[in-house]
Amino acid sequence: MAYYERHAFFCTNQREDKACCQNHDASALRAYAKERTKALRISGAGRVRVNIAGCLGRCEEGPIVVVYPEGVWYTYRDRADVDEIVEEHLLHGRVVERLKLD
């Protein structure tokens, strides 16, 4: 059994003079996602973990979060998008098709 049921990695990489997730407030939105999982009481061992990631290599599509074990990649723009990812995917296991990247 996996240590976490779901593990979300938010790219917070900063690159000079190039597209990057941090240019879209990725650190603050990752922190918000972490707060939401705690508020929903789904964070911790056996449940959900929200982590910072370095560059995930999809800078032009950012900001990016990838959720495992499903390996679903998302883009998001604001707290409403993060809420949807947290509540639909991390809490209920349903992929958010409108934010999903191929």
N, CA and C of each residue as an Amber inpcrd file, in Angstrom:
protein
   306
   0.8400000  -1.1870000   0.0000000   0.0000000   0.0000000   0.0000000
   0.8810000   1.2450000   0.0000000   0.4830000   2.2490000  -0.7380000
   1.2380000   3.4990000  -0.8280000   1.1370000   4.2720000   0.4880000
   2.1690000   5.0400000   0.7830000   2.1770000   5.8380000   2.0030000
   1.0960000   6.9180000   1.9590000   0.8900000   7.5070000   0.7620000
  -0.1800000   8.4880000   0.5650000  -1.1660000   7.9450000  -0.4550000
  -2.4240000   8.2250000  -0.2550000  -3.4390000   7.8510000  -1.2350000
  -3.2620000   8.6610000  -2.5140000  -2.9920000   9.9650000  -2.3400000
  -2.7080000  10.8480000  -3.4770000  -1.5990000  11.8030000  -3.0820000
  -0.7740000  12.1320000  -4.0680000   0.3770000  13.0080000  -3.8340000
   0.3960000  14.0440000  -4.9540000   0.2600000  15.3200000  -4.5830000
   0.2230000  16.4110000  -5.5640000   1.5300000  17.1860000  -5.5190000
   2.1540000  17.3210000  -6.6830000   3.4090000  18.0610000  -6.8130000
   3.1560000  19.3390000  -7.6050000   3.3230000  20.4780000  -6.9450000
   3.1440000  21.7860000  -7.5620000   4.4990000  22.3360000  -7.9700000
   4.6970000  22.5570000  -9.2650000   5.9320000  23.2000000  -9.7160000
   5.9400000  24.6370000  -9.2070000   7.0410000  25.0200000  -8.5720000
   7.2110000  26.3990000  -8.1000000   8.5200000  26.9710000  -8.6300000
   8.9940000  26.4040000  -9.7180000  10.2840000  26.8090000 -10.2760000
  10.2650000  28.2460000 -10.7960000  11.3840000  28.9220000 -10.6060000
  11.5680000  30.2920000 -11.1000000  12.7050000  30.2860000 -12.1110000
  12.4500000  30.7990000 -13.3070000  13.4900000  30.9390000 -14.3320000
  13.5540000  32.3970000 -14.7430000  14.7430000  32.8700000 -14.9390000
  14.9390000  34.2550000 -15.3700000  14.6060000  34.3980000 -16.8520000
  13.8030000  35.3780000 -17.1860000  13.4970000  35.7490000 -18.5720000
  12.8900000  34.6270000 -19.4030000  12.2230000  33.6660000 -18.7660000
  11.5560000  32.5860000 -19.4860000  10.2470000  32.2640000 -18.7760000
   9.3860000  31.5590000 -19.4910000   8.1370000  31.1180000 -18.8770000
   8.4460000  30.1930000 -17.7080000   7.7040000  30.3550000 -16.6250000
   7.8590000  29.4590000 -15.4760000   6.6160000  29.5450000 -14.6000000
   6.4110000  28.5190000 -13.8200000   5.2220000  28.4500000 -12.9650000
   5.2000000  29.5430000 -11.9080000   6.3580000  29.8910000 -11.3830000
   6.4030000  30.8980000 -10.3270000   5.9130000  32.2640000 -10.8090000
   6.0060000  32.5250000 -12.1050000   5.4820000  33.7820000 -12.6540000
   3.9630000  33.8800000 -12.5190000   3.3280000  32.7540000 -12.1830000
   1.8690000  32.7000000 -12.0300000   1.4750000  32.4720000 -10.5730000
   2.3300000  32.8880000  -9.6440000   2.0360000  32.8050000  -8.2060000
   1.8970000  31.3660000  -7.7160000   2.6940000  30.4710000  -8.2780000
   2.5980000  29.0480000  -7.9540000   2.8470000  28.7450000  -6.4800000
   3.7990000  29.4180000  -5.8530000   4.0920000  29.1310000  -4.4380000
   2.8990000  29.4480000  -3.5480000   2.2820000  30.5870000  -3.7710000
   1.1250000  30.9740000  -2.9600000  -0.0540000  30.0370000  -3.2000000
  -0.2550000  29.6290000  -4.4410000  -1.3660000  28.7350000  -4.7380000
  -1.1090000  27.3240000  -4.2160000   0.1440000  26.8940000  -4.1970000
   0.4810000  25.6070000  -3.5780000   0.2100000  25.6630000  -2.0750000
   0.6120000  26.7540000  -1.4420000   0.3510000  26.9230000  -0.0080000
  -1.1550000  26.9030000   0.2650000  -1.9160000  27.5260000  -0.6090000
  -3.3700000  27.5220000  -0.4720000  -3.9120000  26.0930000  -0.5850000
  -3.4020000  25.3080000  -1.5420000  -3.8350000  23.9130000  -1.6940000
  -3.5440000  23.1210000  -0.4210000  -2.3910000  23.3480000   0.1560000
  -2.0190000  22.6620000   1.3970000  -2.9790000  23.0420000   2.5300000
  -3.3030000  24.3240000   2.6290000  -4.2690000  24.7860000   3.6330000
  -5.6270000  24.1170000   3.4430000  -6.0560000  24.0180000   2.1840000
  -7.3650000  23.4130000   1.8820000  -7.3980000  21.9440000   2.2770000
  -6.3130000  21.1930000   2.0060000  -6.3120000  19.7750000   2.3900000
  -6.3750000  19.6340000   3.9090000  -5.7120000  20.5360000   4.6170000
  -5.7810000  20.5040000   6.0880000  -7.1880000  20.8460000   6.5700000
  -7.7910000  21.8630000   5.9770000  -9.1470000  22.2690000   6.3650000
 -10.1640000  21.1570000   6.1040000  -9.9460000  20.4060000   5.0300000
 -10.8370000  19.2940000   4.6870000 -10.4870000  18.0140000   5.4430000
  -9.4140000  18.0670000   6.2210000  -8.9320000  16.9270000   7.0140000
  -8.5920000  15.7160000   6.1590000  -7.9320000  16.0040000   5.0330000
  -7.5010000  14.9110000   4.1530000  -5.9860000  14.8620000   4.0110000
  -5.2640000  15.6560000   4.7960000  -3.8040000  15.6630000   4.6720000
  -3.1840000  14.6770000   5.6530000  -2.0080000  14.1640000   5.2760000
  -1.2610000  13.2920000   6.1700000  -1.1420000  11.8730000   5.6600000
  -0.4260000  11.0740000   6.4250000  -0.1530000   9.6810000   6.0550000
  -1.4470000   8.9320000   5.7540000  -1.4050000   8.1810000   4.6600000
  -2.5650000   7.4180000   4.2430000  -3.6220000   8.2260000   3.5250000
  -3.4090000   9.5270000   3.4130000  -4.3910000  10.3970000   2.7760000
  -3.7500000  11.1680000   1.6250000  -3.5730000  12.4860000   1.8120000
  -3.0880000  13.3600000   0.7420000  -1.8680000  14.1390000   1.2130000
  -0.9170000  14.2990000   0.3060000   0.2620000  15.1330000   0.5490000
   0.3710000  16.1350000  -0.5890000   0.6310000  17.4040000  -0.2480000
   0.8630000  18.4670000  -1.2270000   2.3060000  18.9070000  -1.0740000
   3.0810000  18.8030000  -2.1660000   4.5030000  19.1240000  -2.1320000
   4.8970000  20.1590000  -3.1700000   6.0140000  20.8160000  -2.8750000
   6.6890000  21.6880000  -3.8370000   7.5100000  20.7980000  -4.7630000
   7.5290000  21.1400000  -6.0360000   8.3800000  20.4410000  -6.9950000
   9.2320000  21.4650000  -7.7240000  10.3790000  21.0300000  -8.1650000
  11.1800000  21.8470000  -9.0630000  10.5360000  21.8050000 -10.4370000
  11.2890000  22.1730000 -11.4360000  10.7560000  22.2320000 -12.7960000
  10.2190000  20.8730000 -13.2390000   8.9930000  20.8810000 -13.7280000
   8.3680000  19.6740000 -14.2520000   8.4200000  19.6300000 -15.7780000
   9.0730000  20.6280000 -16.3840000   9.3420000  20.6000000 -17.8130000
   8.2040000  21.0250000 -18.7250000   7.1560000  21.5900000 -18.1740000
   6.0240000  22.0300000 -18.9980000   5.7650000  23.5120000 -18.7550000
   6.8300000  24.2760000 -18.7760000   6.8190000  25.6910000 -18.3870000
   5.8110000  26.5250000 -19.1650000   5.6820000  26.2890000 -20.4430000
   4.7840000  27.0850000 -21.2830000   3.3130000  26.8570000 -20.9380000
   3.0110000  25.7450000 -20.2730000   1.6270000  25.4140000 -19.9340000
   1.2790000  25.7780000 -18.4910000   2.2260000  26.3350000 -17.7700000
   2.1040000  26.5500000 -16.3350000   1.1330000  27.6300000 -15.9230000
   0.8400000  27.6030000 -14.6420000   1.4310000  26.7530000 -13.6190000
   0.8980000  25.3190000 -13.6980000   1.7000000  24.4020000 -13.1650000
   1.4520000  22.9700000 -13.3110000   1.3890000  22.2920000 -11.9480000
   0.4900000  21.3300000 -11.8300000   0.4790000  20.3850000 -10.7060000
   0.2360000  19.0040000 -11.3010000   0.9360000  18.0060000 -10.7830000
   0.7150000  16.6280000 -11.2110000   0.3020000  15.8200000  -9.9830000
  -0.7370000  15.0030000 -10.1540000  -1.2910000  14.2200000  -9.0530000
  -1.0190000  12.7390000  -9.2970000  -0.3970000  12.1140000  -8.3050000
  -0.1180000  10.6780000  -8.3410000  -0.9490000   9.9780000  -7.2750000
  -1.3170000   8.7140000  -7.4700000  -0.6970000   7.7670000  -8.3760000
  -1.2560000   7.7910000  -9.7920000  -2.3100000   8.5820000 -10.0330000
  -2.9320000   8.5680000 -11.3610000  -2.0650000   9.1870000 -12.4420000
  -1.1360000  10.0560000 -12.0700000  -0.2850000  10.7160000 -13.0550000
  -1.0400000  11.7300000 -13.8970000  -2.0010000  12.4120000 -13.2880000
  -2.8010000  13.4110000 -14.0020000  -2.1410000  14.7780000 -13.8500000
  -1.9200000  15.4380000 -14.9960000  -1.3070000  16.7660000 -15.0410000
  -2.3920000  17.8140000 -15.2090000  -2.2770000  18.8890000 -14.4100000
  -3.2330000  19.9880000 -14.4840000  -2.5110000  21.3190000 -14.6460000
  -3.2270000  22.2550000 -15.2370000  -2.8740000  23.6600000 -15.1490000
  -3.9730000  24.3250000 -14.3250000  -3.6670000  25.4500000 -13.7260000
  -4.6310000  26.1680000 -12.8940000  -4.2790000  27.6440000 -12.9450000
  -5.2230000  28.5070000 -12.6310000  -4.9820000  29.9520000 -12.7070000
  -5.2180000  30.6840000 -11.3920000  -6.0990000  30.1460000 -10.5560000
  -6.4850000  30.8880000  -9.3570000  -6.9650000  29.9290000  -8.2760000
  -7.3940000  30.4970000  -7.1650000  -7.8550000  29.6860000  -6.0360000
  -9.0620000  28.8250000  -6.3980000  -9.9210000  29.3250000  -7.2510000
 -11.0950000  28.5430000  -7.6550000 -10.6670000  27.2630000  -8.3740000
  -9.6580000  27.3660000  -9.2500000  -9.1420000  26.1720000  -9.9280000
  -8.5110000  25.2110000  -8.9280000  -7.7380000  25.7440000  -7.9880000
  -7.1070000  24.9070000  -6.9600000  -8.1810000  24.2290000  -6.1130000
  -9.2190000  24.9700000  -5.7370000 -10.3270000  24.3750000  -4.9810000
 -10.9240000  23.1890000  -5.7310000 -11.1100000  23.3620000  -7.0230000
 -11.7080000  22.2920000  -7.8210000 -10.8060000  21.0620000  -7.8630000
  -9.5130000  21.2510000  -8.0320000  -8.5690000  20.1250000  -8.0400000
  -8.5620000  19.4330000  -6.6770000  -8.4980000  20.2140000  -5.6130000
  -8.4730000  19.6400000  -4.2600000  -9.7670000  18.8860000  -3.9690000
 -10.8940000  19.5270000  -4.2040000 -12.1680000  18.9230000  -3.8280000
 -12.5820000  17.7780000  -4.7390000 -12.3440000  17.9150000  -6.0260000
 -12.7480000  16.8530000  -6.9510000 -11.7350000  15.7090000  -6.9930000
 -10.4670000  16.0360000  -7.2550000  -9.4890000  14.9630000  -7.4430000
  -8.9030000  14.4560000  -6.1280000  -8.3590000  15.3630000  -5.3200000
  -7.6890000  14.9060000  -4.1080000  -8.6680000  14.3290000  -3.0830000
  -9.8430000  14.8990000  -2.9780000 -10.8280000  14.4190000  -2.0120000
 -11.6600000  13.2560000  -2.5480000 -12.1630000  13.3940000  -3.7850000
 -13.1130000  12.4130000  -4.3170000 -12.5600000  11.4990000  -5.4100000
 -11.3410000  11.7520000  -5.8850000 -10.7460000  10.8850000  -6.9000000
 -11.2780000  11.0860000  -8.3040000 -11.9400000  12.2210000  -8.5530000
 -12.4940000  12.5010000  -9.8840000 -11.5930000  13.4840000 -10.6270000
 -11.1960000  13.1230000 -11.8260000 -10.3400000  13.9760000 -12.6490000
 -11.1190000  15.2180000 -13.0740000 -10.4580000  16.3680000 -13.0060000
 -11.0550000  17.6410000 -13.4220000 -10.6870000  17.8490000 -14.8920000
 -11.5500000  17.4190000 -15.7630000 -11.2520000  17.3980000 -17.2020000
 -10.9280000  18.7740000 -17.7650000 -11.6060000  19.8130000 -17.3070000
 -11.3960000  21.1430000 -17.8910000 -10.0080000  21.7080000 -17.5920000
  -9.3380000  21.2170000 -16.5590000  -8.0010000  21.6940000 -16.2020000
  -6.9040000  20.7000000 -16.5720000  -7.2820000  19.5290000 -17.0240000
  -6.3360000  18.4550000 -17.3320000  -5.5210000  18.7800000 -18.5760000
  -4.2320000  18.4600000 -18.4990000  -3.3330000  18.5860000 -19.6440000
  -3.0990000  17.2070000 -20.2420000  -2.9260000  17.1640000 -21.5550000
  -2.6230000  15.8900000 -22.2270000  -1.1490000  15.6010000 -22.1800000
